[in-house]
Amino acid sequence: MEKEYKLEKFDSGMHFIMLDEKTVKVLSKNGNKRVICTINGTVNFHSALMPKKEGGYFINIGSATCKKLKIKEGSLVKASFEIDSTEYQFSFPEELKEVLDSDDEAHKIFHNLTEGNKRGLMYLVQQVKSVDKRIERSLKIAEQIKAGITSPRKILQ
């Protein structure tokens, strides 16, 4: 079910769309928070239903997505959602998969992390465009989690 939404912006600069109650109710069955969002029928990404302090739920729209779609605050977008039933509820970068497959200890540690930390570490790899840098970042993640650092916020420090 595709609906039209107005792109809004937080004071922090992050873009988002507010979801209507009916959509939230359908998507949050059984406590689900993870969804796949498709914007304007062309760009899709893994996301989460995020509660807003004032009430209601929103979906973050990253700056790269905004740039790709040439949209900005106030733009009207067509969005559709589906419950994310993928294994990690995020795209698993091939480079990270290869590194973890070749390092048993890092593989075991990674797969014992919380779902949120797994997604955060995958995001750290995914946000880099260069394949060489993605491999480099994947190796650093493996090294750091073996050293006991598992928080995506602390991995790259």
C-alpha positions in Angstrom: 0.0 0.0 0.0 1.6 3.1 -1.3 0.7 6.5 0.4 1.9 10.0 0.0 3.9 11.6 2.8 5.5 15.0 3.4 9.2 14.9 4.0 10.0 16.7 7.3 13.2 17.6 9.0 14.3 17.5 12.6 16.4 20.4 14.1 19.3 17.9 14.0 19.0 17.9 10.2 17.7 14.4 9.8 14.9 13.9 7.4 11.8 11.8 8.2 8.3 11.0 7.3 5.5 10.7 9.9 3.4 7.5 9.6 -0.3 7.4 9.9 -1.8 5.2 12.7 -3.3 2.7 10.4 0.1 2.0 8.7 1.8 1.7 12.1 -0.8 -0.7 13.4 -0.4 -3.0 10.3 3.4 -2.9 10.4 3.9 -3.3 14.2 2.0 -6.6 14.5 3.5 -8.9 17.2 5.8 -6.1 18.4 7.6 -5.7 15.0 9.6 -2.5 14.5 11.7 -3.3 11.4 10.4 -2.5 7.9 11.5 -2.2 4.4 10.6 1.2 3.0 10.3 2.0 -0.7 10.3 5.7 -1.6 8.9 6.9 -5.0 8.9 3.3 -6.2 12.7 3.3 -6.8 14.7 3.4 -3.6 14.2 0.9 -0.9 16.0 0.5 2.4 15.8 -1.3 5.8 14.4 0.9 8.5 12.7 1.0 11.9 9.4 2.4 13.2 10.7 5.2 15.5 8.5 6.7 18.2 8.3 10.5 18.4 8.2 12.2 21.8 5.1 14.1 20.9 3.4 10.9 19.8 3.2 8.9 16.6 5.9 7.1 14.7 8.3 8.1 11.9 10.8 6.6 9.5 14.2 8.3 9.1 15.2 9.1 5.5 19.0 9.4 5.2 20.7 12.2 3.4 22.1 9.9 0.7 18.5 8.8 -0.1 17.3 12.4 -0.2 20.1 13.3 -2.5 19.5 10.3 -4.8 15.8 11.1 -5.1 16.4 14.9 -5.3 14.0 15.5 -2.4 14.2 18.0 0.4 12.2 19.2 3.4 8.6 19.8 2.3 8.8 17.4 -0.7 5.9 15.0 -1.2 7.0 11.4 -1.5 5.2 8.2 -2.2 6.2 5.5 0.3 5.3 1.9 0.8 6.3 -0.4 3.6 6.5 -4.1 4.2 7.5 -6.0 7.4 11.2 -6.8 7.2 11.4 -10.6 7.6 15.0 -10.8 6.3 17.5 -12.7 8.6 19.4 -9.6 9.9 16.7 -7.0 9.0 19.5 -5.2 7.1 21.6 -5.8 4.0 24.6 -7.9 5.0 27.7 -6.4 3.2 29.5 -9.1 1.2 32.9 -7.8 2.5 32.0 -8.3 6.1 30.5 -11.7 5.4 33.8 -12.8 3.7 35.9 -11.5 6.6 33.7 -13.2 9.2 33.6 -16.5 7.2 37.4 -16.5 7.2 37.7 -15.8 11.0 35.9 -18.3 13.2 36.4 -16.3 16.4 35.1 -13.0 15.0 32.2 -15.0 13.3 31.2 -16.5 16.6 31.4 -13.2 18.5 29.5 -11.3 15.8 26.7 -13.8 15.8 26.3 -13.5 19.6 25.9 -9.7 19.5 22.5 -8.0 19.9 20.6 -7.6 16.7 21.0 -3.8 17.0 24.8 -4.1 17.3 24.9 -6.5 14.3 23.0 -4.0 12.2 25.2 -1.1 13.4 28.3 -2.9 12.4 26.9 -3.8 9.0 26.0 -0.2 8.5 29.5 0.9 9.3 30.7 -1.2 6.4 27.8 -0.4 4.1 28.2 3.4 4.3 31.7 3.2 2.6 31.6 3.3 -1.2 35.1 1.9 -2.0 35.3 -1.9 -2.0 38.9 -1.6 -0.6 37.7 0.6 2.2 34.8 -1.7 2.9 37.2 -4.7 3.2 39.5 -2.6 5.4 36.6 -1.6 7.7 35.4 -5.2 7.9 38.9 -6.3 9.0 39.0 -3.6 11.6 35.5 -4.6 12.9 36.7 -8.2 13.2 39.8 -7.1 15.1 37.9 -4.8 17.4 35.1 -7.3 18.3 37.8 -9.9 19.1 39.3 -7.3 21.5 36.0 -7.0 23.2 34.8 -3.7 21.6 31.3 -4.5 20.2 29.5 -1.1 20.1 29.3 0.3 16.6 29.8 3.8 18.2 33.2 2.7 19.6 34.5 0.5 16.8 36.1 3.2 14.6 37.6 5.3 17.4 
